Amino acid sequence: MADAPRVRVVSYNVHRCVGIDSRRDPARIADVLRETDADVVCLQEVDASPGGHDSEQTDYLARTLGMTGIAGPTIVHHAGTYGNALLTRRRVLAVRHVDLTYYLREPRGAIDVELEVEGAVLRVIATHLGLLPKERRWQVRKLLAGLEPPRGEALVLCGDINEWFAVGRPLRWLHRSLGRCAAVRTFPSPWPVFALDRIWVRPRACALETRAHTSRLARVASDHLPCVADVAMPSSGGPRPEARGPSRRGP
């Protein structure tokens, strides 16, 4: 895959853009993302509250970084929205929003997009799973049920998985379906111990390197470090994909 097109994917829980110094600073998060030089950024805990030019964090980060922003709010109320977001430099072909809310627990969801990468399609699913083990098990089963059998195309599933146990069933199921991903420590950001943020790549051979971004700025900008993966696109001899427009059906 030496000559294959490459995509850099980042998964980052930005903690409402509030750092470990308790300062809300979207510009600092933008600076961290510039350091990663990412093509696709999957964000969790993105806030949109009234007031200020940077209060809508998805729009602010997309505009500041020159990327396309896709909001995936899971909580909507009078004071704004809160949830996931995806930023990308690649052409967006399709967008789906997946409801992963488990009974009366905090609303959760996933953003499922198809992107064009030099004539091929990259599917990216970005999520933030729940805090209870049974909640995560239900959410992972729903995500995996929506995946087609592998046909050689590239798929990335990433996010804050909230799985504290290395042998937990959700991780085992994801590894079995998508191939084992690297466990890089991303939380808490000053002294990372837990691999809560994960990036799976299918086919597994397309995952070139996965690492935590550990710059001095990243260690204070949020309570999580960004998880970074370089992905090589599988070869594709098919026709150039056509944009199909946004959709709100499940995966």
Secondary structure, DSSP 4 states (H G I P E B T S, - for coil): -TTS-EEEEEEEE-GGGB-TTS-B-HHHHHHHHHHHT-SEEEEEEEEE-SSSTTSBHHHHHHHHHT-EEEEEEEEEETTEEEEEEEEESSEEEEEEEEE---TTSPP-EEEEEEEEETTEEEEEEEEE--SSHHHHHHHHHHHHHTPPPP-S-EEEEEEE-----TT-HHHHHHHHHH-PPP----BSTTS--B--EEEEEESGGGEEEEEE---TTHHHHSSSPPEEEEEEPPP--SPPP-------S--
